Amino acid sequence: MSDKIVLYTNHRCPWAHRAHIALAELGVPFEEVIIDLDRPRDPEYLEINPRGLVPSIKFNGEIITESAIVATFLADTYPEKAPLVPVSSAPGGALARARIAFFVDAYFSKVHTHIFKLGAAKTEAEEAAVGENLVAAALKELEPLLASSTSSSAPFFGGSERLTLAEVLTGSFVVRLVALTKSGVWPSNIPALAAKQTPAFWAWAQAVAAHPSVTGIFNEENITKSAKARLAKQRAEA
């Protein structure tokens, strides 16, 4: 009997997007339940996840929450479907997992964190500075990790030809970085600066942002509109 997976999600949420990327790569069937994030959560969903967040999955009746935990659980449950991450007991497996964890932590704590400063950037110069600082952080933190292993034929973390858990956990934010800087919602100086100063990072980002498992639920028009409105609200309240 096949496993029964129910995914509670919202397609606008980059955290829930992580679960979609994992499931797409693994090719595992699932039932989808959309949670409306624009109003208070229904009592039925709060019984599933008292925090009211997405994603959550119901796996053969068991509830699993928090996006990184959900994605890693799926990768560990179906290692034969796609080698997103080696098991820790495999030769070099624990080291590979540690390297992925370090990369993901660096992406969010050192690089993506600069995006949060856009809400307080009210001039073009302040916005450009956010872009410059983000690229500088990518140069220091991510470029060495990617330049030493990736290539045009193996563009993903660790020199992989296909997505790894590193891309599963960062991909929904990377595709937004590429799309929203292209549209000018996020600093429009990032693409040119990144291509020049961090060519390995930007090539990796382009490969991730174009991957079908990442783009599957990504509605660029809707996400751009939502991000623009959210940023305008943040700046008005700053």
C-alpha positions as CSV (number, residue, x, y, z in Angstrom):
1,M,0.0,0.0,0.0
2,S,1.3,3.4,-0.9
3,D,1.8,6.2,1.7
4,K,-1.0,8.7,2.1
5,I,0.2,12.3,2.1
6,V,-1.9,15.3,2.5
7,L,-0.1,18.7,2.1
8,Y,-1.6,21.8,3.7
9,T,-0.2,24.7,1.8
10,N,-0.6,28.1,0.2
11,H,1.1,28.7,-3.2
12,R,2.1,32.3,-2.2
13,C,4.1,31.1,0.8
14,P,7.8,30.5,0.1
15,W,8.1,28.3,3.2
16,A,5.3,26.0,1.9
17,H,6.9,26.1,-1.5
18,R,9.8,24.1,0.0
19,A,7.5,21.1,0.4
20,H,6.2,21.4,-3.2
21,I,9.8,21.4,-4.5
22,A,10.6,18.3,-2.4
23,L,7.5,16.4,-3.5
24,A,8.1,17.4,-7.2
25,E,11.6,16.1,-7.1
26,L,10.6,12.9,-5.4
27,G,7.6,12.3,-7.6
28,V,5.5,11.3,-4.7
29,P,1.7,11.6,-5.1
30,F,-0.1,13.7,-2.6
31,E,-3.4,15.4,-1.8
32,E,-3.3,19.2,-1.6
33,V,-5.4,21.4,0.8
34,I,-5.0,25.2,0.3
35,I,-5.0,27.2,3.5
36,D,-6.2,30.8,3.1
37,L,-3.5,33.0,4.7
38,D,-5.5,36.2,4.3
39,R,-7.9,35.4,7.2
40,P,-7.8,33.8,10.6
41,R,-7.2,30.0,10.4
42,D,-10.2,27.8,10.6
43,P,-10.5,25.7,13.8
44,E,-10.1,22.5,11.8
45,Y,-6.7,23.6,10.6
46,L,-5.6,24.7,14.0
47,E,-6.3,21.2,15.2
48,I,-3.8,20.0,12.6
49,N,-1.2,22.7,13.3
50,P,-1.9,24.9,16.4
51,R,0.6,27.4,15.1
52,G,-1.6,28.0,12.0
53,L,1.4,28.0,9.7
54,V,2.0,26.2,6.4
55,P,3.2,23.8,5.3
56,S,2.0,20.9,7.3
57,I,1.7,17.3,6.1
58,K,-0.4,14.4,7.2
59,F,1.7,11.3,6.5
60,N,-0.3,8.1,7.0
61,G,-2.2,9.9,9.8
62,E,0.8,11.5,11.5
63,I,1.1,15.3,11.4
64,I,4.5,16.9,10.6
65,T,5.0,20.7,10.6
66,E,7.7,23.3,9.9
67,S,9.0,23.5,6.3
68,A,12.6,22.4,6.8
69,I,11.4,19.4,8.9
70,V,8.8,18.5,6.3
71,A,11.2,18.7,3.4
72,T,13.9,16.8,5.2
73,F,11.5,14.1,6.4
74,L,10.3,13.6,2.8
75,A,13.9,13.3,1.5
76,D,14.8,10.8,4.2
77,T,11.6,8.8,3.7
78,Y,12.1,8.4,-0.1
79,P,15.9,8.1,-0.7
80,E,15.2,5.8,-3.6
81,K,13.1,8.3,-5.4
82,A,15.7,11.0,-5.7
83,P,19.1,11.5,-3.9
84,L,18.3,14.9,-2.4
85,V,20.5,14.2,0.6
86,P,22.5,11.1,1.6
87,V,21.6,9.1,4.7
88,S,24.0,10.0,7.5
89,S,25.2,6.4,7.8
90,A,26.4,6.3,4.1
91,P,30.1,6.9,3.5
92,G,30.5,10.7,3.7
93,G,26.8,11.1,4.4
94,A,27.1,12.9,7.7
95,L,29.6,15.3,6.2
96,A,27.5,16.0,3.1
97,R,24.5,16.7,5.3
98,A,26.6,19.1,7.5
99,R,27.8,21.0,4.4
100,I,24.2,21.4,3.1
101,A,23.1,22.6,6.5
102,F,25.9,25.1,6.6
103,F,25.1,26.4,3.1
104,V,21.4,26.8,3.8
105,D,22.2,28.6,7.1
106,A,24.6,30.9,5.3
107,Y,22.0,31.7,2.6
108,F,19.4,32.8,5.1
109,S,21.4,34.2,8.0
110,K,24.0,36.1,5.9
111,V,22.6,36.8,2.5
112,H,18.8,36.7,2.3
113,T,18.5,38.7,5.6
114,H,19.4,41.8,3.6
115,I,16.1,41.6,1.8
116,F,14.4,42.3,5.1
117,K,16.0,45.8,5.2
118,L,14.1,46.9,2.0
119,G,11.1,47.8,4.1
120,A,13.1,50.7,5.6
121,A,14.7,51.8,2.3
122,K,12.9,54.8,1.1
123,T,15.3,56.2,-1.5
124,E,17.0,54.7,-4.6
125,A,20.4,55.0,-2.9
126,E,19.2,53.1,0.2
127,E,17.7,50.4,-2.0
128,A,20.8,50.1,-4.1
129,A,22.8,49.8,-0.9
130,V,20.7,46.8,0.1
131,G,21.6,45.2,-3.2
132,E,25.3,45.9,-2.9
133,N,25.3,44.5,0.6
134,L,23.5,41.3,-0.4
135,V,25.9,40.6,-3.2
136,A,28.9,41.4,-0.9
137,A,27.5,38.8,1.5
138,A,27.0,36.3,-1.3
139,L,30.6,36.9,-2.4
140,K,31.9,36.2,1.1
141,E,29.6,33.4,2.2
142,L,28.3,31.5,-0.8
143,E,30.6,32.1,-3.8
144,P,33.5,30.0,-2.4
145,L,31.2,27.1,-1.7
146,L,29.8,27.1,-5.2
147,A,32.8,28.1,-7.2
148,S,34.7,25.1,-6.0
149,S,32.2,22.5,-7.0
150,T,29.5,23.6,-9.5
151,S,29.8,23.7,-13.3
152,S,27.5,24.3,-16.3
153,S,26.8,20.5,-16.5
154,A,26.5,20.0,-12.7
155,P,25.1,23.4,-11.5
156,F,23.6,22.4,-8.2
157,F,25.2,22.3,-4.7
158,G,28.2,20.0,-4.4
159,G,28.5,19.6,-8.1
160,S,25.2,17.7,-8.5
161,E,23.4,17.4,-11.8
162,R,20.0,17.5,-10.1
163,L,18.6,19.3,-7.1
164,T,19.8,18.6,-3.6
165,L,18.2,19.4,-0.2
166,A,20.2,22.6,-0.4
167,E,18.1,23.7,-3.4
168,V,14.9,22.3,-1.9
169,L,15.3,24.6,1.2
170,T,16.5,27.7,-0.7
171,G,14.9,27.4,-4.1
172,S,11.6,29.1,-3.3
173,F,13.6,32.2,-2.1
174,V,16.1,32.0,-4.9
175,V,13.3,32.1,-7.6
176,R,11.9,35.1,-5.9
177,L,15.3,36.8,-5.8
178,V,15.7,36.3,-9.5
179,A,12.1,37.3,-10.4
180,L,11.7,40.3,-8.1
181,T,15.1,41.8,-9.0
182,K,14.3,41.4,-12.7
183,S,11.0,43.3,-12.2
184,G,12.6,45.9,-9.9
185,V,10.5,45.2,-6.9
186,W,13.7,44.1,-5.1
187,P,17.0,46.0,-5.9
188,S,17.5,46.0,-9.7
189,N,21.2,46.3,-9.3
190,I,21.6,42.8,-8.0
191,P,21.6,40.8,-11.3
192,A,24.4,42.8,-12.8
193,L,26.5,43.0,-9.6
194,A,26.0,39.3,-8.9
195,A,26.9,38.2,-12.4
196,K,30.1,40.2,-12.2
197,Q,31.2,39.7,-8.6
198,T,29.7,36.3,-7.8
199,P,29.4,34.4,-11.1
200,A,29.2,31.0,-9.5
201,F,26.4,32.1,-7.1
202,W,24.5,33.8,-9.9
203,A,24.8,30.9,-12.3
204,W,23.6,28.6,-9.5
205,A,20.7,31.0,-8.8
206,Q,19.7,31.1,-12.4
207,A,19.8,27.3,-12.7
208,V,17.7,26.9,-9.5
209,A,15.1,29.5,-10.5
210,A,14.6,27.8,-13.9
211,H,14.2,24.3,-12.6
212,P,10.7,22.8,-13.2
213,S,10.4,21.5,-9.6
214,V,11.0,25.1,-8.4
215,T,8.8,26.9,-10.9
216,G,5.9,24.4,-10.7
217,I,3.7,26.4,-8.4
218,F,5.4,29.7,-8.8
219,N,3.1,32.3,-10.3
220,E,5.5,35.1,-11.1
221,E,2.8,37.7,-11.8
222,N,0.9,37.1,-8.5
223,I,4.1,36.9,-6.4
224,T,5.4,40.1,-7.9
225,K,2.1,41.9,-7.3
226,S,2.0,40.6,-3.7
227,A,5.6,41.5,-2.9
228,K,5.2,45.0,-4.3
229,A,2.2,45.6,-2.2
230,R,3.8,44.2,1.0
231,L,6.9,46.3,0.5
232,A,4.9,49.4,0.0
233,K,3.0,48.7,3.2
234,Q,6.2,48.2,5.1
235,R,7.7,51.5,3.8
236,A,4.5,53.3,4.7
237,E,4.7,52.0,8.2
238,A,8.4,52.5,8.7
